[in-house]
Amino acid sequence: MSSLVRFEVCGLNQLKLLNTLLQRGVKFENIKKESQKLIYFSVDDRDKSVTTKILEELCFSYKIVKETNPIKTFKRIIPRLGLAIGLIVMTVLSVYLSSFLWKIEITGNNRIDELSIIRTLKLNNVAVGNKKNFDIDLVEASLRELDEISAVSAELIGTTLKIEVIESAETSPPKQIGDIVSLYDSEVTRIVVNEGTAKVKIGDRIPVGSMLIEGAEYNTAGEFLRKVDAQGSIYGKVNFTYSEIVSLLDGYKRTGNVRTNTIINFFGLKIGREIDILNEFEYNESETTVSQIGNLFPIIAITTKYYELEKLPDKELSVLEEDIKRKAINDLVICAGGSEIKTTVNSLIMSDKIYRITVHIEAEVSIGGKSID
């Protein structure tokens, strides 16, 4: 028999049972009589249902103690076999992927751009996704050649390359001697000279680039004595013009409703689907972050957060004019130490609810700047 079912039967009149089985065409074997009431025998798997029916008709109690079915046995083994094969494949894949570099961590870089370090590493065949067959000493040597780095240490831990840099100390530029020249077309209003010789008078109208304070000293006869670093302040009336195009529309704010969508990228296979955000948020803005999950496998998580927006009421033109006037004064005048500020504002309509706002400013500011020899 290719497959057998072994029964344990309890009851009297066991001969009647065996005869009934023979009469019904059931072949049995391996009969073992344990006691007057207990007997064991095996039948072909195809006769299992007939045997159980006879046992129930004759009121015998029974149970199946063993089944030898190769097909069923194989079916039980298949899941375990698949798991074993999967573990083997994963182990081989893990060992293979562990021979690649999957992450680079850089610390200590405050002034030097991280991209400059990454570009230098690539020149030495060091990049995420490349084999880990590079020389750490050569990596450190190549990074020390960068002007901003004075020392560096590199360490390979698993599939991560950790780089710590010490930047070179900042050096102060040498003191230079020069004149003070005008940065604006202006009318001179005040003159303060700490060192050097004034070359303008109050009331002079001067173009940009004119010398204000010469970095030199002369005696009372007008004869040159020595060069000095010109120091002082010259003030003048300056006209500024600032223009900006604005819209009374396009104002939005977040409502607080957020929708998050994540896509997993594993060996080029995308898991997840992008949502149709316009079906949920008519107006929205989004932020997307890309991160690597773990160091061993190139599993990339792309997470996008969608923020619902609501449209704000149209802005008032007078409010925009005031905002731009304040911005013009801060950017052009306050930063130059201005005072006695006079302003005029003009608005020109360009299309529906779009205006060009122009601010004209007259102010007294410090007009001088250094001109180095």
VOPAGU-2260 file (C-alpha; in pm, 1 decimal, decimal comma):
REM VOPAGU-2260
SITE   aa  ch    i         X         Y         Z
SITE  MET   A    0       0,0       0,0       0,0
SITE  SER   A    1     130,6     343,0     -92,3
SITE  SER   A    2     -33,8     502,5     213,0
SITE  LEU   A    3    -176,2     341,4     527,6
SITE  VAL   A    4    -407,4     443,8     808,2
SITE  ARG   A    5    -365,3     265,7    1143,9
SITE  PHE   A    6    -673,1     225,4    1365,4
SITE  GLU   A    7    -700,5     157,2    1737,3
SITE  VAL   A    8   -1038,3     -13,1    1797,3
SITE  CYS   A    9   -1198,1     -86,8    2132,2
SITE  GLY   A   10   -1493,0    -324,5    2169,2
SITE  LEU   A   11   -1604,8    -690,0    2187,6
SITE  ASN   A   12   -1690,5    -920,1    1893,5
SITE  GLN   A   13   -1377,4    -824,8    1699,8
SITE  LEU   A   14   -1421,2   -1120,9    1458,1
SITE  LYS   A   15   -1748,4    -978,2    1339,0
SITE  LEU   A   16   -1569,2    -651,3    1264,1
SITE  LEU   A   17   -1294,8    -820,3    1062,8
SITE  ASN   A   18   -1545,1   -1030,8     867,1
SITE  THR   A   19   -1754,2    -724,3     786,6
SITE  LEU   A   20   -1444,5    -548,5     656,6
SITE  LEU   A   21   -1364,4    -845,4     431,7
SITE  GLN   A   22   -1718,9    -858,2     301,3
SITE  ARG   A   23   -1708,0    -488,1     215,2
SITE  GLY   A   24   -1379,7    -537,0      27,5
SITE  VAL   A   25   -1158,9    -364,2     279,4
SITE  LYS   A   26    -805,3    -504,1     288,0
SITE  PHE   A   27    -634,5    -480,0     625,2
SITE  GLU   A   28    -294,2    -583,1     759,0
SITE  ASN   A   29     -62,8    -563,9    1058,0
SITE  ILE   A   30    -331,8    -687,2    1296,2
SITE  LYS   A   31    -227,6    -667,5    1659,0
SITE  LYS   A   32    -462,0    -784,9    1935,8
SITE  GLU   A   33    -367,2    -614,8    2262,5
SITE  SER   A   34    -651,3    -751,0    2476,8
SITE  GLN   A   35    -996,5    -897,0    2458,6
SITE  LYS   A   36   -1135,6    -550,4    2380,6
SITE  LEU   A   37    -840,5    -372,5    2211,9
SITE  ILE   A   38    -714,7    -442,4    1862,0
SITE  TYR   A   39    -493,1    -257,6    1607,1
SITE  PHE   A   40    -492,1    -290,2    1229,5
SITE  SER   A   41    -399,4     -86,9     919,2
SITE  VAL   A   42    -601,0     -21,3     602,6
SITE  ASP   A   43    -532,2     150,5     273,4
SITE  ASP   A   44    -594,4     524,5     284,4
SITE  ARG   A   45    -856,1     480,9       8,9
SITE  ASP   A   46   -1058,6     252,8     245,3
SITE  LYS   A   47   -1043,2     492,6     538,1
SITE  SER   A   48   -1396,9     632,2     498,8
SITE  VAL   A   49   -1551,2     282,3     448,6
SITE  THR   A   50   -1370,4     152,3     759,4
SITE  THR   A   51   -1488,0     437,6     980,5
SITE  LYS   A   52   -1844,5     390,8     856,0
SITE  ILE   A   53   -1836,5      16,0     945,4
SITE  LEU   A   54   -1692,8      91,9    1290,6
SITE  GLU   A   55   -1971,0     336,3    1360,1
SITE  GLU   A   56   -2238,8      95,0    1230,7
SITE  LEU   A   57   -2110,7    -178,5    1464,7
SITE  CYS   A   58   -2080,4      67,2    1756,5
SITE  PHE   A   59   -1705,3      28,6    1805,0
SITE  SER   A   60   -1507,4     313,4    1956,5
SITE  TYR   A   61   -1191,7     396,6    1759,9
SITE  LYS   A   62    -922,6     645,1    1685,4
SITE  ILE   A   63    -663,7     686,2    1413,3
SITE  VAL   A   64    -319,0     657,5    1566,8
SITE  LYS   A   65    -103,7     693,6    1255,2
SITE  GLU   A   66    -126,4     790,2     889,6
SITE  THR   A   67     154,6     718,2     644,3
SITE  ASN   A   68      66,5     932,9     342,3
SITE  PRO   A   69     373,3    1047,8     141,6
SITE  ILE   A   70     177,3    1321,1     -33,7
SITE  LYS   A   71      47,7    1468,2     291,6
SITE  THR   A   72     389,1    1432,5     448,2
SITE  PHE   A   73     540,4    1618,4     153,5
SITE  LYS   A   74     277,8    1891,7     182,3
SITE  ARG   A   75     369,1    1936,5     548,3
SITE  ILE   A   76     736,4    1959,4     459,1
SITE  ILE   A   77     690,7    2215,0     177,4
SITE  PRO   A   78     627,0    2520,3     404,2
SITE  ARG   A   79     926,0    2432,1     618,9
SITE  LEU   A   80    1134,9    2369,0     311,0
SITE  GLY   A   81    1032,9    2708,1     170,7
SITE  LEU   A   82    1124,4    2875,7     499,6
SITE  ALA   A   83    1461,7    2701,0     501,0
SITE  ILE   A   84    1529,7    2803,9     140,7
SITE  GLY   A   85    1420,6    3160,2     221,5
SITE  LEU   A   86    1656,2    3174,0     519,2
SITE  ILE   A   87    1941,3    3044,9     306,0
SITE  VAL   A   88    1868,9    3300,5      32,2
SITE  MET   A   89    1842,5    3583,2     287,9
SITE  THR   A   90    2167,6    3475,6     452,7
SITE  VAL   A   91    2350,1    3463,4     119,9
SITE  LEU   A   92    2197,3    3799,5      21,9
SITE  SER   A   93    2290,3    3952,2     357,3
SITE  VAL   A   94    2650,0    3836,3     324,0
SITE  TYR   A   95    2664,4    3971,8     -31,6
SITE  LEU   A   96    2508,8    4309,4      53,4
SITE  SER   A   97    2731,5    4347,2     360,0
SITE  SER   A   98    3025,9    4379,5     120,9
SITE  PHE   A   99    2883,8    4714,2      -1,1
SITE  LEU   A  100    2882,1    5060,5     156,1
SITE  TRP   A  101    2526,1    5173,5     234,9
SITE  LYS   A  102    2571,2    5482,7     452,6
SITE  ILE   A  103    2819,4    5769,1     504,8
SITE  GLU   A  104    2806,9    5973,5     826,8
SITE  ILE   A  105    3004,2    6301,1     842,3
SITE  THR   A  106    3052,0    6501,7    1163,5
SITE  GLY   A  107    3256,0    6806,6    1265,3
SITE  ASN   A  108    3198,1    7003,5     943,0
SITE  ASN   A  109    3064,1    7348,4    1030,2
SITE  ARG   A  110    3219,0    7561,1     753,4
SITE  ILE   A  111    3305,2    7307,6     485,1
SITE  ASP   A  112    3013,9    7189,5     271,9
SITE  GLU   A  113    2925,0    6819,6     310,4
SITE  LEU   A  114    2897,0    6793,1     -69,4
SITE  SER   A  115    3265,9    6887,1    -102,2
SITE  ILE   A  116    3355,8    6592,5     120,4
SITE  ILE   A  117    3124,2    6357,3     -73,3
SITE  ARG   A  118    3279,3    6466,9    -405,8
SITE  THR   A  119    3629,2    6401,0    -270,3
SITE  LEU   A  120    3522,4    6055,0    -152,5
SITE  LYS   A  121    3379,5    5972,4    -497,0
SITE  LEU   A  122    3713,9    6056,7    -657,1
SITE  ASN   A  123    3854,0    5772,0    -445,2
SITE  ASN   A  124    3572,0    5532,9    -548,2
SITE  VAL   A  125    3399,5    5573,5    -211,5
SITE  ALA   A  126    3023,3    5614,0    -251,7
SITE  VAL   A  127    2699,6    5461,0    -125,0
SITE  GLY   A  128    2633,7    5142,1    -322,4
SITE  ASN   A  129    3001,5    5076,9    -403,7
SITE  LYS   A  130    3208,1    4783,1    -278,2
SITE  LYS   A  131    3394,5    4830,0      48,9
SITE  ASN   A  132    3730,6    4764,8    -117,4
SITE  PHE   A  133    3880,2    5107,9     -46,5
SITE  ASP   A  134    4178,7    5198,3     168,9
SITE  ILE   A  135    4082,7    5395,4     482,6
SITE  ASP   A  136    4428,1    5558,5     502,2
SITE  LEU   A  137    4395,9    5686,8     144,6
SITE  VAL   A  138    4049,4    5820,7     222,5
SITE  GLU   A  139    4183,6    6016,9     519,6
SITE  ALA   A  140    4482,0    6144,9     318,2
SITE  SER   A  141    4259,1    6271,3      35,1
SITE  LEU   A  142    4031,2    6458,4     276,8
SITE  ARG   A  143    4327,6    6622,5     453,7
SITE  GLU   A  144    4416,8    6784,8     120,4
SITE  LEU   A  145    4104,9    7005,0     145,5
SITE  ASP   A  146    4203,0    7355,0     262,1
SITE  GLU   A  147    3931,7    7376,7     528,3
SITE  ILE   A  148    4031,4    7048,3     699,0
SITE  SER   A  149    4329,5    7016,8     934,7
SITE  ALA   A  150    4265,6    6662,0    1060,4
SITE  VAL   A  151    4030,6    6375,0     979,2
SITE  SER   A  152    3955,2    6023,4    1098,2
SITE  ALA   A  153    3757,9    5759,2     907,5
SITE  GLU   A  154    3618,1    5432,6    1044,7
SITE  LEU   A  155    3425,0    5159,1     865,2
SITE  ILE   A  156    3162,2    4998,6    1089,2
SITE  GLY   A  157    2961,1    4728,8     913,6
SITE  THR   A  158    2817,0    4894,2     605,0
SITE  THR   A  159    2856,9    5249,9     741,1
SITE  LEU   A  160    3158,2    5478,3     686,9
SITE  LYS   A  161    3194,2    5727,4     973,0
SITE  ILE   A  162    3404,9    6036,2     903,5
SITE  GLU   A  163    3496,6    6295,7    1165,5
SITE  VAL   A  164    3672,8    6612,1    1052,3
SITE  ILE   A  165    3850,4    6892,2    1238,2
SITE  GLU   A  166    3835,9    7216,3    1045,2
SITE  SER   A  167    4125,0    7455,7    1007,0
SITE  ALA   A  168    4120,6    7765,0    1227,3
SITE  GLU   A  169    3982,3    8079,6    1064,1
SITE  THR   A  170    4248,2    8341,3    1000,5
SITE  SER   A  171    4179,0    8714,9    1020,6
SITE  PRO   A  172    4270,2    8910,8     706,5
SITE  PRO   A  173    4563,2    9152,7     747,4
SITE  LYS   A  174    4476,0    9514,6     820,2
SITE  GLN   A  175    4475,5    9720,5     502,4
SITE  ILE   A  176    4517,1   10092,3     451,1
SITE  GLY   A  177    4282,8   10279,3     218,7
SITE  ASP   A  178    4058,4   10577,7     145,1
SITE  ILE   A  179    3687,8   10626,8     210,2
SITE  VAL   A  180    3481,0   10681,2    -104,2
SITE  SER   A  181    3112,4   10754,2    -166,3
SITE  LEU   A  182    2875,6   10463,6    -215,4
SITE  TYR   A  183    2590,8   10684,7    -344,1
SITE  ASP   A  184    2508,5   10989,6    -552,4
SITE  SER   A  185    2436,0   11236,3    -274,1
SITE  GLU   A  186    2454,2   11586,0    -122,4
SITE  VAL   A  187    2700,3   11606,8     169,0
SITE  THR   A  188    2534,4   11709,8     496,8
SITE  ARG   A  189    2783,4   11618,3     774,3
SITE  ILE   A  190    3157,7   11541,0     791,8
SITE  VAL   A  191    3335,1   11358,7    1078,0
SITE  VAL   A  192    3706,5   11277,1    1021,4
SITE  ASN   A  193    3896,1   11070,1    1279,1
SITE  GLU   A  194    4202,3   10999,6    1067,2
SITE  GLY   A  195    4300,1   11112,0     719,2
SITE  THR   A  196    4204,9   11419,3     517,0
SITE  ALA   A  197    3852,2   11524,7     412,1
SITE  LYS   A  198    3817,6   11581,6      37,5
SITE  VAL   A  199    3458,8   11720,8      33,0
SITE  LYS   A  200    3263,4   12006,9     194,6
SITE  ILE   A  201    2909,5   12030,4     333,2
SITE  GLY   A  202    2669,6   12106,6      47,9
SITE  ASP   A  203    2881,0   11936,9    -221,1
SITE  ARG   A  204    2683,5   11725,2    -467,7
SITE  ILE   A  205    2896,3   11420,5    -543,2
SITE  PRO   A  206    2860,7   11114,0    -766,1
SITE  VAL   A  207    2911,1   10757,5    -649,9
SITE  GLY   A  208    3282,1   10667,2    -621,7
SITE  SER   A  209    3400,9   11015,3    -522,0
SITE  MET   A  210    3677,2   11028,7    -259,0
SITE  LEU   A  211    3543,1   11148,3      76,4
SITE  ILE   A  212    3835,0   11095,2     314,5
SITE  GLU   A  213    4186,6   11037,4     177,9
SITE  GLY   A  214    4407,0   10793,1     365,1
SITE  ALA   A  215    4688,3   11044,9     396,4
SITE  GLU   A  216    4802,4   11328,8     622,6
SITE  TYR   A  217    4947,9   11667,7     516,8
SITE  ASN   A  218    5112,4   11952,3     704,6
SITE  THR   A  219    4973,4   12306,6     712,7
SITE  ALA   A  220    5164,8   12384,1     396,3
SITE  GLY   A  221    4986,3   12105,1     214,5
SITE  GLU   A  222    5292,5   11883,4     195,3
SITE  PHE   A  223    5243,9   11505,1     218,1
SITE  LEU   A  224    5350,0   11350,1     550,3
SITE  ARG   A  225    5244,3   10984,4     553,2
SITE  LYS   A  226    4977,8   10733,3     448,1
SITE  VAL   A  227    4719,8   10638,7     710,1
SITE  ASP   A  228    4406,0   10427,1     726,8
SITE  ALA   A  229    4121,3   10670,2     663,1
SITE  GLN   A  230    3871,1   10674,5     951,2
SITE  GLY   A  231    3553,0   10876,8     986,4
SITE  SER   A  232    3195,0   10921,0     866,9
SITE  ILE   A  233    3050,9   11133,5     587,6
SITE  TYR   A  234    2673,3   11180,2     573,1
SITE  GLY   A  235    2460,4   11291,4     282,3
SITE  LYS   A  236    2108,3   11313,0     144,8
SITE  VAL   A  237    2039,2   11009,2     -76,4
SITE  ASN   A  238    1737,4   10917,3    -289,9
SITE  PHE   A  239    1632,1   10552,6    -297,4
SITE  THR   A  240    1369,8   10379,1    -510,7
SITE  TYR   A  241    1221,7   10038,8    -432,0
SITE  SER   A  242     958,7    9852,8    -641,6
SITE  GLU   A  243     771,9    9528,8    -591,8
SITE  ILE   A  244     487,8    9354,3    -776,1
SITE  VAL   A  245     217,6    9222,0    -544,4
SITE  SER   A  246    -114,7    9039,9    -568,2
SITE  LEU   A  247    -419,5    9091,0    -355,4
SITE  LEU   A  248    -488,9    8718,7    -397,6
SITE  ASP   A  249    -298,8    8395,0    -323,8
SITE  GLY   A  250    -329,6    8403,4      49,9
SITE  TYR   A  251    -359,1    8060,9     219,7
SITE  LYS   A  252    -317,9    7915,8     566,9
SITE  ARG   A  253    -306,8    7559,9     702,3
SITE  THR   A  254    -628,0    7419,5     848,6
SITE  GLY   A  255    -457,0    7157,7    1066,5
SITE  ASN   A  256    -569,8    6861,4     856,2
SITE  VAL   A  257    -276,9    6643,5     748,4
SITE  ARG   A  258    -262,1    6338,8     520,4
SITE  THR   A  259      53,4    6120,6     516,0
SITE  ASN   A  260     151,1    5890,4     228,3
SITE  THR   A  261     450,9    5653,1     239,2
SITE  ILE   A  262     605,9    5458,2     -49,2
SITE  ILE   A  263     869,8    5189,0      20,5
SITE  ASN   A  264    1135,1    5134,0    -249,0
SITE  PHE   A  265    1311,0    4796,3    -218,9
SITE  PHE   A  266    1552,8    4700,6    -500,3
SITE  GLY   A  267    1350,1    4914,3    -742,0
SITE  LEU   A  268    1018,3    4759,6    -629,7
SITE  LYS   A  269     770,8    5017,3    -502,7
SITE  ILE   A  270     542,6    4909,2    -218,8
SITE  GLY   A  271     241,0    5131,3    -161,6
SITE  ARG   A  272      57,4    5372,2    -387,2
SITE  GLU   A  273      35,6    5745,7    -421,6
SITE  ILE   A  274    -286,8    5905,8    -308,3
SITE  ASP   A  275    -492,7    6144,5    -520,1
SITE  ILE   A  276    -469,1    6432,5    -274,4
SITE  LEU   A  277    -688,3    6665,8    -480,7
SITE  ASN   A  278    -984,7    6441,5    -402,8
SITE  GLU   A  279    -934,9    6522,3     -34,4
SITE  PHE   A  280    -771,3    6868,6     -16,6
SITE  GLU   A  281    -864,6    7123,5    -283,1
SITE  TYR   A  282    -576,5    7346,4    -172,5
SITE  ASN   A  283    -267,3    7189,0     -21,3
SITE  GLU   A  284     106,8    7205,0      22,7
SITE  SER   A  285     339,0    6912,3      82,1
SITE  GLU   A  286     669,9    6815,3     245,6
SITE  THR   A  287     859,2    6505,3     129,3
SITE  THR   A  288    1134,1    6324,0     320,7
SITE  VAL   A  289    1348,8    6037,2     194,5
SITE  SER   A  290    1511,7    5806,3     449,4
SITE  GLN   A  291    1695,3    5474,8     448,0
SITE  ILE   A  292    1558,4    5198,4     670,9
SITE  GLY   A  293    1846,4    5013,4     833,3
SITE  ASN   A  294    2204,8    4987,5     713,3
SITE  LEU   A  295    2206,1    4639,8     559,9
SITE  PHE   A  296    1952,4    4658,2     274,9
SITE  PRO   A  297    1880,8    4948,1      36,2
SITE  ILE   A  298    1525,4    4998,0     163,1
SITE  ILE   A  299    1416,4    5357,2      98,5
SITE  ALA   A  300    1107,7    5513,5     258,0
SITE  ILE   A  301     959,3    5814,1      74,9
SITE  THR   A  302     713,9    5992,0     304,4
SITE  THR   A  303     501,2    6285,0     187,7
SITE  LYS   A  304     291,7    6494,2     424,9
SITE  TYR   A  305       5,9    6689,6     266,9
SITE  TYR   A  306    -127,0    6990,9     457,8
SITE  GLU   A  307    -474,2    7118,6     376,5
SITE  LEU   A  308    -492,7    7492,7     307,8
SITE  GLU   A  309    -781,4    7734,3     317,0
SITE  LYS   A  310    -797,7    8046,7     103,9
SITE  LEU   A  311    -765,0    8374,6     292,0
SITE  PRO   A  312    -966,1    8688,8     209,7
SITE  ASP   A  313    -814,5    8932,0     -42,4
SITE  LYS   A  314    -553,7    9169,6      99,7
SITE  GLU   A  315    -608,1    9543,8     125,4
SITE  LEU   A  316    -391,0    9751,4    -110,2
SITE  SER   A  317    -322,6   10009,6     161,9
SITE  VAL   A  318    -190,0    9737,5     393,5
SITE  LEU   A  319      44,2    9607,9     121,3
SITE  GLU   A  320     167,8    9961,3      49,5
SITE  GLU   A  321     251,0   10010,8     416,2
SITE  ASP   A  322     427,2    9673,3     437,2
SITE  ILE   A  323     642,8    9743,9     131,3
SITE  LYS   A  324     725,2   10096,3     251,1
SITE  ARG   A  325     839,9    9953,5     584,7
SITE  LYS   A  326    1044,8    9686,8     404,4
SITE  ALA   A  327    1207,7    9946,1     176,3
SITE  ILE   A  328    1303,1   10165,4     470,6
SITE  ASN   A  329    1448,8    9870,1     662,8
SITE  ASP   A  330    1643,5    9731,0     366,2
SITE  LEU   A  331    1771,8   10054,2     213,9
SITE  VAL   A  332    1784,0   10313,9     487,8
SITE  ILE   A  333    1793,3   10168,6     839,9
SITE  CYS   A  334    2083,9    9935,9     751,9
SITE  ALA   A  335    2276,9   10243,1     630,2
SITE  GLY   A  336    2214,4   10434,6     953,9
SITE  GLY   A  337    1958,9   10666,2     793,1
SITE  SER   A  338    1765,5   10951,0     951,5
SITE  GLU   A  339    1534,8   11237,5     843,0
SITE  ILE   A  340    1342,1   10993,6     622,1
SITE  LYS   A  341    1081,6   11116,1     370,8
SITE  THR   A  342     877,1   10872,7     162,7
SITE  THR   A  343     617,6   10868,9    -114,6
SITE  VAL   A  344     433,9   10557,2    -236,0
SITE  ASN   A  345     280,6   10502,6    -582,1
SITE  SER   A  346      73,7   10201,0    -691,4
SITE  LEU   A  347      20,3   10106,8   -1055,7
SITE  ILE   A  348    -239,9    9844,8   -1148,7
SITE  MET   A  349     -97,6    9588,6   -1391,9
SITE  SER   A  350    -388,2    9342,5   -1417,8
SITE  ASP   A  351    -681,2    9220,8   -1211,6
SITE  LYS   A  352    -574,5    9259,9    -844,8
SITE  ILE   A  353    -203,1    9273,8    -937,3
SITE  TYR   A  354     -16,2    9599,3    -862,5
SITE  ARG   A  355     333,4    9741,6    -890,5
SITE  ILE   A  356     408,1    9937,0    -572,3
SITE  THR   A  357     699,6   10186,8    -587,6
SITE  VAL   A  358     847,7   10358,1    -281,5
SITE  HIS   A  359    1057,1   10677,3    -322,5
SITE  ILE   A  360    1274,0   10758,1     -20,1
SITE  GLU   A  361    1488,6   11058,0      67,1
SITE  ALA   A  362    1707,5   11012,8     376,3
SITE  GLU   A  363    2032,7   11119,6     537,1
SITE  VAL   A  364    2265,7   10819,2     554,5
SITE  SER   A  365    2632,6   10739,9     599,5
SITE  ILE   A  366    2756,6   10743,1     240,8
SITE  GLY   A  367    3117,8   10627,8     283,0
SITE  GLY   A  368    3283,8   10294,2     216,3
SITE  LYS   A  369    3643,8   10171,3     222,3
SITE  SER   A  370    3853,5   10170,5     -95,6
SITE  ILE   A  371    4163,4    9954,2     -35,1
SITE  ASP   A  372    4491,3   10028,9    -214,4
